[in-house]
Amino acid sequence: MNYGLKEYKELLEKNLQQLKDPMSTPFGCDPHSNLSITVRYAKQESINYALEMLPEIKEPMKDHEFRDQVNELRDLCNTFYKTEQLRGRLADFLQAFREKCK
């Protein structure tokens, strides 16, 4: 099964919740021994680090938002057609769009 970013993040969060339970140690191990606590803590820290490094999951752009962006880009191109400013205006528009998508 291929996991997307959202499913991967959900799996990490589920594992993190399981590690918070002190009884989530392998069978036969003392859940309150120093080794079990250290191992649980190390696993929690590594999962927290992975969660922090994941990019923020944003909802996909809605159809009307995409349509508005396309219309704005079309208007920009029509306004600055055959001018020296077109390249700069397009760069500004695309930079703002990229920041919006982050």
Secondary structure per residue as TSV (DSSP state, phi and psi in degrees):
chain	resnum	aa	ss	phi	psi
A	1	M	-	360.0	132.8
A	2	N	-	-87.6	128.2
A	3	Y	-	-99.0	136.1
A	4	G	-	-87.4	178.3
A	5	L	H	-61.6	-39.7
A	6	K	H	-65.1	-45.6
A	7	E	H	-65.3	-38.8
A	8	Y	H	-63.1	-43.3
A	9	K	H	-64.9	-40.2
A	10	E	H	-63.0	-40.8
A	11	L	H	-63.4	-42.3
A	12	L	H	-63.0	-43.8
A	13	E	H	-65.2	-36.6
A	14	K	H	-64.6	-45.0
A	15	N	H	-64.2	-36.5
A	16	L	H	-64.2	-41.4
A	17	Q	H	-63.5	-39.2
A	18	Q	H	-65.4	-35.5
A	19	L	H	-70.5	-21.5
A	20	K	T	-71.9	-17.6
A	21	D	S	-81.2	119.3
A	22	P	T	-64.3	-19.1
A	23	M	T	-86.9	6.9
A	24	S	-	-87.9	48.9
A	25	T	S	-108.1	159.7
A	26	P	-	-59.9	153.8
A	27	F	T	-57.8	133.3
A	28	G	T	92.7	-8.1
A	29	C	S	-95.0	146.5
A	30	D	-	-77.1	117.9
A	31	P	T	-67.8	-15.4
A	32	H	T	-107.6	9.2
A	33	S	S	-73.4	158.3
A	34	N	H	-60.7	-38.0
A	35	L	H	-65.4	-45.0
A	36	S	H	-63.6	-40.5
A	37	I	H	-65.6	-42.3
A	38	T	H	-65.0	-42.9
A	39	V	H	-64.7	-44.8
A	40	R	H	-61.1	-42.7
A	41	Y	H	-63.8	-42.4
A	42	A	H	-64.1	-40.8
A	43	K	H	-65.9	-41.2
A	44	Q	H	-61.7	-42.7
A	45	E	H	-65.0	-40.0
A	46	S	H	-68.7	-37.0
A	47	I	H	-69.0	-41.6
A	48	N	H	-59.8	-41.2
A	49	Y	H	-62.8	-44.0
A	50	A	H	-62.6	-40.2
A	51	L	H	-65.7	-37.5
A	52	E	H	-67.4	-33.8
A	53	M	H	-79.2	-18.4
A	54	L	S	-68.4	139.0
A	55	P	-	-68.3	156.0
A	56	E	-	-62.4	136.0
A	57	I	-	-92.1	116.6
A	58	K	-	-108.8	154.2
A	59	E	-	-68.7	145.9
A	60	P	-	-61.9	153.3
A	61	M	-	-64.5	135.4
A	62	K	-	-73.5	158.7
A	63	D	H	-58.9	-43.2
A	64	H	H	-69.4	-31.7
A	65	E	H	-67.2	-43.0
A	66	F	H	-63.6	-43.2
A	67	R	H	-59.6	-42.9
A	68	D	H	-62.7	-39.4
A	69	Q	H	-65.6	-42.1
A	70	V	H	-63.6	-43.8
A	71	N	H	-63.6	-40.3
A	72	E	H	-65.0	-40.1
A	73	L	H	-65.6	-41.3
A	74	R	H	-61.0	-45.8
A	75	D	H	-61.7	-39.8
A	76	L	H	-62.0	-45.1
A	77	C	H	-66.4	-39.8
A	78	N	H	-66.1	-38.0
A	79	T	H	-70.1	-41.9
A	80	F	T	-107.6	25.4
A	81	Y	T	-60.3	132.5
A	82	K	T	58.5	36.8
A	83	T	S	-123.0	162.9
A	84	E	T	-71.0	-20.6
A	85	Q	T	-81.5	-13.8
A	86	L	H	-57.7	-46.1
A	87	R	H	-61.6	-44.7
A	88	G	H	-65.0	-41.2
A	89	R	H	-65.5	-41.2
A	90	L	H	-63.7	-40.7
A	91	A	H	-62.5	-43.6
A	92	D	H	-63.1	-43.6
A	93	F	H	-61.9	-46.9
A	94	L	H	-68.7	-34.4
A	95	Q	H	-63.7	-44.9
A	96	A	H	-64.0	-39.0
A	97	F	H	-64.9	-41.9
A	98	R	H	-65.2	-41.0
A	99	E	H	-64.3	-37.1
A	100	K	H	-66.8	-32.8
A	101	C	H	-81.6	-13.5
A	102	K	-	-71.2	360.0
